[in-house]
């Protein structure tokens, strides 16, 4: 069974293990495996041959909270039907940056 490596990976677990167990210099190992000496140094320091997880440790929510949805509905009621939905969405940009509205708020905005 093959290894799944990310697109930028320059070493496999076998190469990493060889680097960790080798007594050769960083420069000679880098030349042997065709990688940067900094990469060799990184794998020499680590105790494991598996890569570290990438991305945020705690992903941000993409859904509005109950309070944020209440703001959406209140703003929609306050602005009334004269305000087009795209204007309402622009007003909410700072609050709803990168988040999805719940179905009730979406249907309310569409109805404006």
C-alpha positions in Angstrom: 0.0 0.0 0.0 1.4 3.4 -1.0 1.9 6.5 1.1 -0.3 9.5 0.7 1.8 12.6 0.7 0.8 16.2 0.2 1.7 17.9 -3.1 4.8 19.7 -1.7 6.3 16.7 0.1 9.9 16.0 -0.9 10.5 13.0 1.2 8.8 9.7 2.0 8.8 8.0 5.4 11.6 5.7 4.3 13.8 8.6 3.4 12.9 10.4 6.6 13.9 7.3 8.6 17.2 7.0 6.7 17.9 10.7 7.5 17.2 10.2 11.2 19.4 7.1 11.5 22.3 8.4 9.4 25.5 9.8 10.8 26.4 11.7 7.5 26.4 15.5 7.4 23.3 17.5 6.6 24.9 18.7 3.3 25.8 15.2 2.1 22.3 13.8 3.0 20.7 16.7 1.2 22.8 16.0 -1.9 22.1 12.2 -1.7 18.3 12.7 -1.6 18.1 15.8 -3.7 16.5 17.9 -1.0 17.2 21.2 0.9 19.6 20.9 3.8 16.9 22.6 6.0 14.6 19.7 5.2 17.3 17.3 6.3 17.8 19.3 9.5 14.1 19.3 10.2 13.8 15.5 9.9 16.9 15.0 12.0 15.3 16.9 14.9 12.0 15.1 14.8 11.4 11.9 16.7 8.7 10.6 14.3 8.8 10.1 10.5 5.2 11.1 10.0 4.4 14.7 8.9 2.7 17.2 11.2 -1.0 18.1 10.6 -1.5 21.2 8.6 -4.4 23.8 8.7 -6.1 25.4 11.7 -6.1 23.4 14.9 -9.7 24.6 15.6 -11.6 25.3 12.4 -13.8 28.4 12.5 -17.5 28.0 12.2 -19.1 28.7 8.9 -22.6 29.1 10.3 -24.0 32.1 12.0 -24.8 31.8 15.7 -28.4 32.2 17.0 -27.5 35.8 18.1 -26.0 36.6 14.7 -29.1 35.3 12.9 -31.2 37.5 15.2 -29.2 40.5 14.1 -29.9 39.5 10.4 -33.6 39.3 11.0 -33.8 42.5 13.1 -31.8 44.4 10.5 -34.1 43.1 7.7 -37.2 44.1 9.7 -35.7 47.5 10.5 -34.7 48.2 6.9 -38.0 47.1 5.6 -38.9 45.9 2.1 -37.5 49.0 0.4 -34.0 47.8 0.9 -32.8 45.2 -1.7 -31.4 41.9 -0.4 -27.9 42.6 -1.8 -27.7 45.8 0.2 -28.7 43.9 3.3 -26.0 41.3 2.6 -23.4 44.1 2.2 -24.4 45.5 5.6 -23.9 42.1 7.1 -20.4 41.6 5.6 -18.5 42.3 8.8 -20.7 40.0 10.9 -21.2 37.2 8.4 -17.7 37.2 6.8 -17.2 33.6 5.4 -20.3 32.2 7.0 -23.6 30.8 5.8 -26.9 32.0 6.9 -29.4 29.5 8.3 -32.4 28.6 6.2 -34.7 30.9 8.2 -32.5 34.0 7.6 -31.9 33.0 3.9 -35.6 32.7 3.3 -36.3 36.0 5.1 -33.7 37.9 3.1 -35.0 36.4 -0.2 -38.5 37.5 0.7 -37.4 41.1 1.0 
